[in-house]
Amino acid sequence: MKQVNIEELERVCKPVVEYMKKNCSPHETIVITDEQFKIVADTIVIPVNGCES
C-alpha cells in the first residue's frame, strides 16, 4: 500500500470541504475515485445499534 502524504491530502481536500459547506446539505457526501466524483445524498438513515432482534 502506498504511503499517504497527509499534508498534500489536506491541501487538496480543503477546497472540497469549503465547497460542501457552501453548496451541500449535512446529508450529502462526496465520493472521489480515480475515475469520477459524485455527491451522494442519504434519504433515510436509521441506526440499528443496540436493537434486539
PQR file with spaces between the fields and no chain letter, atoms N, CA, C, O and H, PARSE charges and radii, in Angstrom:
ATOM       1  N    MET     1       0.844   -1.177    0.000 -0.4000 1.5000
ATOM       2  CA   MET     1       0.000    0.000    0.000 -0.0000 2.0000
ATOM       3  C    MET     1       0.891    1.242    0.000  0.5500 1.7000
ATOM       4  O    MET     1       1.853    1.333    0.763 -0.5500 1.4000
ATOM       5  N    LYS     2       0.560    2.179   -0.853 -0.4000 1.5000
ATOM       6  CA   LYS     2       1.329    3.412   -0.965 -0.0000 2.0000
ATOM       7  C    LYS     2       1.107    4.287    0.272  0.5500 1.7000
ATOM       8  O    LYS     2      -0.015    4.406    0.765 -0.5500 1.4000
ATOM       9  H    LYS     2      -0.221    2.106   -1.473  0.4000 1.0000
ATOM      10  N    GLN     3       2.184    4.894    0.764 -0.4000 1.5000
ATOM      11  CA   GLN     3       2.087    5.755    1.946 -0.0000 2.0000
ATOM      12  C    GLN     3       1.350    7.049    1.593  0.5500 1.7000
ATOM      13  O    GLN     3       1.573    7.632    0.532 -0.5500 1.4000
ATOM      14  H    GLN     3       3.096    4.797    0.363  0.4000 1.0000
ATOM      15  N    VAL     4       0.480    7.484    2.485 -0.4000 1.5000
ATOM      16  CA   VAL     4      -0.341    8.675    2.278 -0.0000 2.0000
ATOM      17  C    VAL     4       0.420    9.905    2.747  0.5500 1.7000
ATOM      18  O    VAL     4       0.959    9.930    3.854 -0.5500 1.4000
ATOM      19  H    VAL     4       0.298    7.011    3.347  0.4000 1.0000
ATOM      20  N    ASN     5       0.460   10.923    1.896 -0.4000 1.5000
ATOM      21  CA   ASN     5       1.040   12.205    2.269 -0.0000 2.0000
ATOM      22  C    ASN     5      -0.093   13.052    2.850  0.5500 1.7000
ATOM      23  O    ASN     5      -0.876   13.656    2.116 -0.5500 1.4000
ATOM      24  H    ASN     5       0.022   10.902    0.997  0.4000 1.0000
ATOM      25  N    ILE     6      -0.162   13.084    4.177 -0.4000 1.5000
ATOM      26  CA   ILE     6      -1.262   13.751    4.868 -0.0000 2.0000
ATOM      27  C    ILE     6      -1.337   15.236    4.519  0.5500 1.7000
ATOM      28  O    ILE     6      -2.429   15.768    4.318 -0.5500 1.4000
ATOM      29  H    ILE     6       0.474   12.594    4.773  0.4000 1.0000
ATOM      30  N    GLU     7      -0.199   15.902    4.445 -0.4000 1.5000
ATOM      31  CA   GLU     7      -0.198   17.338    4.159 -0.0000 2.0000
ATOM      32  C    GLU     7      -0.760   17.622    2.774  0.5500 1.7000
ATOM      33  O    GLU     7      -1.537   18.561    2.602 -0.5500 1.4000
ATOM      34  H    GLU     7       0.688   15.470    4.609  0.4000 1.0000
ATOM      35  N    GLU     8      -0.377   16.822    1.788 -0.4000 1.5000
ATOM      36  CA   GLU     8      -0.891   17.020    0.432 -0.0000 2.0000
ATOM      37  C    GLU     8      -2.384   16.702    0.361  0.5500 1.7000
ATOM      38  O    GLU     8      -3.148   17.418   -0.286 -0.5500 1.4000
ATOM      39  H    GLU     8       0.254   16.060    1.928  0.4000 1.0000
ATOM      40  N    LEU     9      -2.789   15.632    1.027 -0.4000 1.5000
ATOM      41  CA   LEU     9      -4.199   15.264    1.035 -0.0000 2.0000
ATOM      42  C    LEU     9      -5.043   16.369    1.678  0.5500 1.7000
ATOM      43  O    LEU     9      -6.113   16.708    1.173 -0.5500 1.4000
ATOM      44  H    LEU     9      -2.169   15.051    1.553  0.4000 1.0000
ATOM      45  N    GLU    10      -4.570   16.919    2.771 -0.4000 1.5000
ATOM      46  CA   GLU    10      -5.278   18.014    3.433 -0.0000 2.0000
ATOM      47  C    GLU    10      -5.370   19.237    2.523  0.5500 1.7000
ATOM      48  O    GLU    10      -6.409   19.895    2.465 -0.5500 1.4000
ATOM      49  H    GLU    10      -3.700   16.644    3.181  0.4000 1.0000
ATOM      50  N    ARG    11      -4.297   19.536    1.821 -0.4000 1.5000
ATOM      51  CA   ARG    11      -4.258   20.701    0.920 -0.0000 2.0000
ATOM      52  C    ARG    11      -5.284   20.574   -0.204  0.5500 1.7000
ATOM      53  O    ARG    11      -5.945   21.554   -0.549 -0.5500 1.4000
ATOM      54  H    ARG    11      -3.453   19.001    1.867  0.4000 1.0000
ATOM      55  N    VAL    12      -5.423   19.391   -0.772 -0.4000 1.5000
ATOM      56  CA   VAL    12      -6.361   19.232   -1.889 -0.0000 2.0000
ATOM      57  C    VAL    12      -7.799   19.047   -1.413  0.5500 1.7000
ATOM      58  O    VAL    12      -8.732   19.309   -2.172 -0.5500 1.4000
ATOM      59  H    VAL    12      -4.886   18.595   -0.492  0.4000 1.0000
ATOM      60  N    CYS    13      -7.998   18.602   -0.176 -0.4000 1.5000
ATOM      61  CA   CYS    13      -9.355   18.387    0.338 -0.0000 2.0000
ATOM      62  C    CYS    13     -10.007   19.645    0.888  0.5500 1.7000
ATOM      63  O    CYS    13     -11.234   19.754    0.884 -0.5500 1.4000
ATOM      64  H    CYS    13      -7.241   18.389    0.441  0.4000 1.0000
ATOM      65  N    LYS    14      -9.214   20.595    1.358 -0.4000 1.5000
ATOM      66  CA   LYS    14      -9.789   21.806    1.949 -0.0000 2.0000
ATOM      67  C    LYS    14     -10.758   22.526    1.009  0.5500 1.7000
ATOM      68  O    LYS    14     -11.837   22.916    1.456 -0.5500 1.4000
ATOM      69  H    LYS    14      -8.218   20.507    1.361  0.4000 1.0000
ATOM      70  N    PRO    15     -10.426   22.721   -0.273 -0.5600 1.5000
ATOM      71  CA   PRO    15     -11.396   23.379   -1.168  0.2800 2.0000
ATOM      72  C    PRO    15     -12.691   22.580   -1.339  0.5500 1.7000
ATOM      73  O    PRO    15     -13.764   23.162   -1.500 -0.5500 1.4000
ATOM      74  N    VAL    16     -12.591   21.266   -1.305 -0.4000 1.5000
ATOM      75  CA   VAL    16     -13.787   20.433   -1.427 -0.0000 2.0000
ATOM      76  C    VAL    16     -14.672   20.614   -0.191  0.5500 1.7000
ATOM      77  O    VAL    16     -15.893   20.717   -0.309 -0.5500 1.4000
ATOM      78  H    VAL    16     -11.719   20.794   -1.175  0.4000 1.0000
ATOM      79  N    VAL    17     -14.062   20.651    0.981 -0.4000 1.5000
ATOM      80  CA   VAL    17     -14.821   20.862    2.216 -0.0000 2.0000
ATOM      81  C    VAL    17     -15.502   22.230    2.187  0.5500 1.7000
ATOM      82  O    VAL    17     -16.663   22.351    2.578 -0.5500 1.4000
ATOM      83  H    VAL    17     -13.070   20.568    1.077  0.4000 1.0000
ATOM      84  N    GLU    18     -14.800   23.241    1.733 -0.4000 1.5000
ATOM      85  CA   GLU    18     -15.399   24.576    1.638 -0.0000 2.0000
ATOM      86  C    GLU    18     -16.562   24.577    0.653  0.5500 1.7000
ATOM      87  O    GLU    18     -17.594   25.197    0.910 -0.5500 1.4000
ATOM      88  H    GLU    18     -13.858   23.142    1.415  0.4000 1.0000
ATOM      89  N    TYR    19     -16.400   23.890   -0.465 -0.4000 1.5000
ATOM      90  CA   TYR    19     -17.491   23.776   -1.439 -0.0000 2.0000
ATOM      91  C    TYR    19     -18.711   23.133   -0.791  0.5500 1.7000
ATOM      92  O    TYR    19     -19.832   23.616   -0.949 -0.5500 1.4000
ATOM      93  H    TYR    19     -15.562   23.387   -0.674  0.4000 1.0000
ATOM      94  N    MET    20     -18.489   22.040   -0.058 -0.4000 1.5000
ATOM      95  CA   MET    20     -19.606   21.340    0.584 -0.0000 2.0000
ATOM      96  C    MET    20     -20.306   22.226    1.611  0.5500 1.7000
ATOM      97  O    MET    20     -21.533   22.210    1.709 -0.5500 1.4000
ATOM      98  H    MET    20     -17.578   21.648    0.071  0.4000 1.0000
ATOM      99  N    LYS    21     -19.541   22.993    2.371 -0.4000 1.5000
ATOM     100  CA   LYS    21     -20.136   23.880    3.373 -0.0000 2.0000
ATOM     101  C    LYS    21     -21.056   24.904    2.716  0.5500 1.7000
ATOM     102  O    LYS    21     -22.093   25.259    3.277 -0.5500 1.4000
ATOM     103  H    LYS    21     -18.544   23.006    2.291  0.4000 1.0000
ATOM     104  N    LYS    22     -20.680   25.380    1.530 -0.4000 1.5000
ATOM     105  CA   LYS    22     -21.461   26.410    0.840 -0.0000 2.0000
ATOM     106  C    LYS    22     -22.611   25.840    0.017  0.5500 1.7000
ATOM     107  O    LYS    22     -23.640   26.499   -0.136 -0.5500 1.4000
ATOM     108  H    LYS    22     -19.838   25.091    1.074  0.4000 1.0000
ATOM     109  N    ASN    23     -22.457   24.624   -0.517 -0.4000 1.5000
ATOM     110  CA   ASN    23     -23.389   24.128   -1.528 -0.0000 2.0000
ATOM     111  C    ASN    23     -24.105   22.826   -1.204  0.5500 1.7000
ATOM     112  O    ASN    23     -24.991   22.422   -1.956 -0.5500 1.4000
ATOM     113  H    ASN    23     -21.622   24.089   -0.392  0.4000 1.0000
ATOM     114  N    CYS    24     -23.762   22.167   -0.133 -0.4000 1.5000
ATOM     115  CA   CYS    24     -24.344   20.858    0.160 -0.0000 2.0000
ATOM     116  C    CYS    24     -25.047   20.878    1.507  0.5500 1.7000
ATOM     117  O    CYS    24     -24.831   21.769    2.328 -0.5500 1.4000
ATOM     118  H    CYS    24     -23.042   22.495    0.478  0.4000 1.0000
ATOM     119  N    SER    25     -25.888   19.886    1.714 -0.4000 1.5000
ATOM     120  CA   SER    25     -26.561   19.734    2.999 -0.0000 2.0000
ATOM     121  C    SER    25     -25.750   18.761    3.861  0.5500 1.7000
ATOM     122  O    SER    25     -24.864   18.073    3.354 -0.5500 1.4000
ATOM     123  H    SER    25     -26.064   19.162    1.046  0.4000 1.0000
ATOM     124  N    PRO    26     -26.051   18.703    5.153 -0.5600 1.5000
ATOM     125  CA   PRO    26     -25.353   17.751    6.022  0.2800 2.0000
ATOM     126  C    PRO    26     -25.642   16.288    5.673  0.5500 1.7000
ATOM     127  O    PRO    26     -24.991   15.384    6.197 -0.5500 1.4000
ATOM     128  N    HIS    27     -26.616   16.056    4.789 -0.4000 1.5000
ATOM     129  CA   HIS    27     -26.988   14.699    4.410 -0.0000 2.0000
ATOM     130  C    HIS    27     -26.287   14.238    3.139  0.5500 1.7000
ATOM     131  O    HIS    27     -26.566   13.151    2.631 -0.5500 1.4000
ATOM     132  H    HIS    27     -27.145   16.790    4.363  0.4000 1.0000
ATOM     133  N    GLU    28     -25.379   15.059    2.625 -0.4000 1.5000
ATOM     134  CA   GLU    28     -24.682   14.724    1.383 -0.0000 2.0000
ATOM     135  C    GLU    28     -23.211   14.422    1.656  0.5500 1.7000
ATOM     136  O    GLU    28     -22.594   14.983    2.561 -0.5500 1.4000
ATOM     137  H    GLU    28     -25.152   15.941    3.037  0.4000 1.0000
ATOM     138  N    THR    29     -22.678   13.521    0.846 -0.4000 1.5000
ATOM     139  CA   THR    29     -21.288   13.099    0.938 -0.0000 2.0000
ATOM     140  C    THR    29     -20.686   13.147   -0.458  0.5500 1.7000
ATOM     141  O    THR    29     -21.365   12.850   -1.440 -0.5500 1.4000
ATOM     142  H    THR    29     -23.180   13.065    0.110  0.4000 1.0000
ATOM     143  N    ILE    30     -19.424   13.518   -0.548 -0.4000 1.5000
ATOM     144  CA   ILE    30     -18.723   13.461   -1.837 -0.0000 2.0000
ATOM     145  C    ILE    30     -17.855   12.214   -1.844  0.5500 1.7000
ATOM     146  O    ILE    30     -17.074   11.981   -0.922 -0.5500 1.4000
ATOM     147  H    ILE    30     -18.873   13.759    0.250  0.4000 1.0000
ATOM     148  N    VAL    31     -18.000   11.412   -2.896 -0.4000 1.5000
ATOM     149  CA   VAL    31     -17.204   10.207   -3.085 -0.0000 2.0000
ATOM     150  C    VAL    31     -16.287   10.461   -4.270  0.5500 1.7000
ATOM     151  O    VAL    31     -16.751   10.801   -5.358 -0.5500 1.4000
ATOM     152  H    VAL    31     -18.634   11.601   -3.646  0.4000 1.0000
ATOM     153  N    ILE    32     -14.981   10.295   -4.061 -0.4000 1.5000
ATOM     154  CA   ILE    32     -13.991   10.566   -5.104 -0.0000 2.0000
ATOM     155  C    ILE    32     -13.233    9.280   -5.410  0.5500 1.7000
ATOM     156  O    ILE    32     -12.698    8.624   -4.516 -0.5500 1.4000
ATOM     157  H    ILE    32     -14.604   10.019   -3.177  0.4000 1.0000
ATOM     158  N    THR    33     -13.200    8.935   -6.698 -0.4000 1.5000
ATOM     159  CA   THR    33     -12.394    7.799   -7.151 -0.0000 2.0000
ATOM     160  C    THR    33     -11.438    8.316   -8.223  0.5500 1.7000
ATOM     161  O    THR    33     -11.412    9.510   -8.519 -0.5500 1.4000
ATOM     162  H    THR    33     -13.634    9.467   -7.424  0.4000 1.0000
ATOM     163  N    ASP    34     -10.666    7.423   -8.792 -0.4000 1.5000
ATOM     164  CA   ASP    34      -9.743    7.842   -9.846 -0.0000 2.0000
ATOM     165  C    ASP    34     -10.458    8.087  -11.169  0.5500 1.7000
ATOM     166  O    ASP    34      -9.839    8.567  -12.118 -0.5500 1.4000
ATOM     167  H    ASP    34     -10.687    6.452   -8.552  0.4000 1.0000
ATOM     168  N    GLU    35     -11.743    7.769  -11.253 -0.4000 1.5000
ATOM     169  CA   GLU    35     -12.492    7.958  -12.496 -0.0000 2.0000
ATOM     170  C    GLU    35     -13.611    8.981  -12.400  0.5500 1.7000
ATOM     171  O    GLU    35     -14.067    9.484  -13.427 -0.5500 1.4000
ATOM     172  H    GLU    35     -12.246    7.378  -10.482  0.4000 1.0000
ATOM     173  N    GLN    36     -14.071    9.307  -11.179 -0.4000 1.5000
ATOM     174  CA   GLN    36     -15.215   10.209  -11.057 -0.0000 2.0000
ATOM     175  C    GLN    36     -15.313   10.766   -9.652  0.5500 1.7000
ATOM     176  O    GLN    36     -14.660   10.289   -8.725 -0.5500 1.4000
ATOM     177  H    GLN    36     -13.701    8.898  -10.344  0.4000 1.0000
ATOM     178  N    PHE    37     -16.129   11.769   -9.518 -0.4000 1.5000
ATOM     179  CA   PHE    37     -16.556   12.191   -8.192 -0.0000 2.0000
ATOM     180  C    PHE    37     -18.057   12.367   -8.250  0.5500 1.7000
ATOM     181  O    PHE    37     -18.616   12.731   -9.284 -0.5500 1.4000
ATOM     182  H    PHE    37     -16.660   12.157  -10.272  0.4000 1.0000
ATOM     183  N    LYS    38     -18.706   12.102   -7.121 -0.4000 1.5000
ATOM     184  CA   LYS    38     -20.160   12.201   -7.089 -0.0000 2.0000
ATOM     185  C    LYS    38     -20.598   12.682   -5.716  0.5500 1.7000
ATOM     186  O    LYS    38     -19.934   12.442   -4.708 -0.5500 1.4000
ATOM     187  H    LYS    38     -18.251   11.805   -6.281  0.4000 1.0000
ATOM     188  N    ILE    39     -21.726   13.363   -5.705 -0.4000 1.5000
ATOM     189  CA   ILE    39     -22.351   13.788   -4.466 -0.0000 2.0000
ATOM     190  C    ILE    39     -23.488   12.815   -4.206  0.5500 1.7000
ATOM     191  O    ILE    39     -24.375   12.645   -5.043 -0.5500 1.4000
ATOM     192  H    ILE    39     -22.266   13.558   -6.524  0.4000 1.0000
ATOM     193  N    VAL    40     -23.458   12.177   -3.040 -0.4000 1.5000
ATOM     194  CA   VAL    40     -24.435   11.163   -2.657 -0.0000 2.0000
ATOM     195  C    VAL    40     -25.240   11.699   -1.490  0.5500 1.7000
ATOM     196  O    VAL    40     -24.678   12.230   -0.532 -0.5500 1.4000
ATOM     197  H    VAL    40     -22.737   12.315   -2.360  0.4000 1.0000
ATOM     198  N    ALA    41     -26.564   11.560   -1.569 -0.4000 1.5000
ATOM     199  CA   ALA    41     -27.439   12.036   -0.501 -0.0000 2.0000
ATOM     200  C    ALA    41     -28.079   10.857    0.218  0.5500 1.7000
ATOM     201  O    ALA    41     -28.557    9.914   -0.413 -0.5500 1.4000
ATOM     202  H    ALA    41     -27.020   11.129   -2.347  0.4000 1.0000
ATOM     203  N    ASP    42     -28.083   10.923    1.548 -0.4000 1.5000
ATOM     204  CA   ASP    42     -28.802    9.938    2.345 -0.0000 2.0000
ATOM     205  C    ASP    42     -30.277   10.309    2.333  0.5500 1.7000
ATOM     206  O    ASP    42     -30.632   11.461    2.585 -0.5500 1.4000
ATOM     207  H    ASP    42     -27.694   11.689    2.060  0.4000 1.0000
ATOM     208  N    THR    43     -31.131    9.347    2.044 -0.4000 1.5000
ATOM     209  CA   THR    43     -32.563    9.582    2.059 -0.0000 2.0000
ATOM     210  C    THR    43     -33.143    9.246    3.429  0.5500 1.7000
ATOM     211  O    THR    43     -33.864   10.042    4.031 -0.5500 1.4000
ATOM     212  H    THR    43     -30.843    8.411    1.839  0.4000 1.0000
ATOM     213  N    ILE    44     -32.814    8.069    3.898 -0.4000 1.5000
ATOM     214  CA   ILE    44     -33.265    7.643    5.223 -0.0000 2.0000
ATOM     215  C    ILE    44     -32.105    6.946    5.911  0.5500 1.7000
ATOM     216  O    ILE    44     -31.452    6.084    5.323 -0.5500 1.4000
ATOM     217  H    ILE    44     -32.228    7.423    3.409  0.4000 1.0000
ATOM     218  N    VAL    45     -31.852    7.318    7.150 -0.4000 1.5000
ATOM     219  CA   VAL    45     -30.822    6.662    7.951 -0.0000 2.0000
ATOM     220  C    VAL    45     -31.438    6.321    9.301  0.5500 1.7000
ATOM     221  O    VAL    45     -31.911    7.197   10.025 -0.5500 1.4000
ATOM     222  H    VAL    45     -32.383    8.018    7.627  0.4000 1.0000
ATOM     223  N    ILE    46     -31.425    5.048    9.620 -0.4000 1.5000
ATOM     224  CA   ILE    46     -31.952    4.609   10.911 -0.0000 2.0000
ATOM     225  C    ILE    46     -30.865    3.760   11.566  0.5500 1.7000
ATOM     226  O    ILE    46     -30.578    2.656   11.103 -0.5500 1.4000
ATOM     227  H    ILE    46     -31.041    4.336    9.032  0.4000 1.0000
ATOM     228  N    PRO    47     -30.262    4.266   12.638 -0.5600 1.5000
ATOM     229  CA   PRO    47     -29.235    3.467   13.314  0.2800 2.0000
ATOM     230  C    PRO    47     -29.855    2.241   13.966  0.5500 1.7000
ATOM     231  O    PRO    47     -30.934    2.325   14.553 -0.5500 1.4000
ATOM     232  N    VAL    48     -29.175    1.100   13.865 -0.4000 1.5000
ATOM     233  CA   VAL    48     -29.689   -0.119   14.441 -0.0000 2.0000
ATOM     234  C    VAL    48     -28.824   -0.637   15.587  0.5500 1.7000
ATOM     235  O    VAL    48     -29.058   -1.739   16.083 -0.5500 1.4000
ATOM     236  H    VAL    48     -28.298    1.032   13.389  0.4000 1.0000
ATOM     237  N    ASN    49     -27.846    0.128   16.008 -0.4000 1.5000
ATOM     238  CA   ASN    49     -27.010   -0.283   17.131 -0.0000 2.0000
ATOM     239  C    ASN    49     -27.878   -0.462   18.373  0.5500 1.7000
ATOM     240  O    ASN    49     -28.689    0.402   18.706 -0.5500 1.4000
ATOM     241  H    ASN    49     -27.656    1.024   15.606  0.4000 1.0000
ATOM     242  N    GLY    50     -27.704   -1.562   19.034 -0.4000 1.5000
ATOM     243  CA   GLY    50     -28.437   -1.798   20.264 -0.0000 2.0000
ATOM     244  C    GLY    50     -29.831   -2.354   20.071  0.5500 1.7000
ATOM     245  O    GLY    50     -30.524   -2.648   21.046 -0.5500 1.4000
ATOM     246  H    GLY    50     -27.045   -2.264   18.763  0.4000 1.0000
ATOM     247  N    CYS    51     -30.253   -2.503   18.824 -0.4000 1.5000
ATOM     248  CA   CYS    51     -31.598   -3.065   18.587 -0.0000 2.0000
ATOM     249  C    CYS    51     -31.539   -4.573   18.815  0.5500 1.7000
ATOM     250  O    CYS    51     -30.607   -5.246   18.375 -0.5500 1.4000
ATOM     251  H    CYS    51     -29.691   -2.265   18.032  0.4000 1.0000
ATOM     252  N    GLU    52     -32.535   -5.080   19.500 -0.4000 1.5000
ATOM     253  CA   GLU    52     -32.613   -6.523   19.722 -0.0000 2.0000
ATOM     254  C    GLU    52     -33.519   -7.134   18.674  0.5500 1.7000
ATOM     255  O    GLU    52     -34.533   -6.547   18.297 -0.5500 1.4000
ATOM     256  H    GLU    52     -33.292   -4.533   19.857  0.4000 1.0000
ATOM     257  N    SER    53     -33.149   -8.323   18.201 -0.4000 1.5000
ATOM     258  CA   SER    53     -33.992   -8.989   17.203 -0.0000 2.0000
ATOM     259  C    SER    53     -34.869  -10.032   17.822  0.5500 1.7000
ATOM     260  O    SER    53     -35.640  -10.686   17.119 -0.5500 1.4000
ATOM     261  H    SER    53     -32.325   -8.800   18.507  0.4000 1.0000
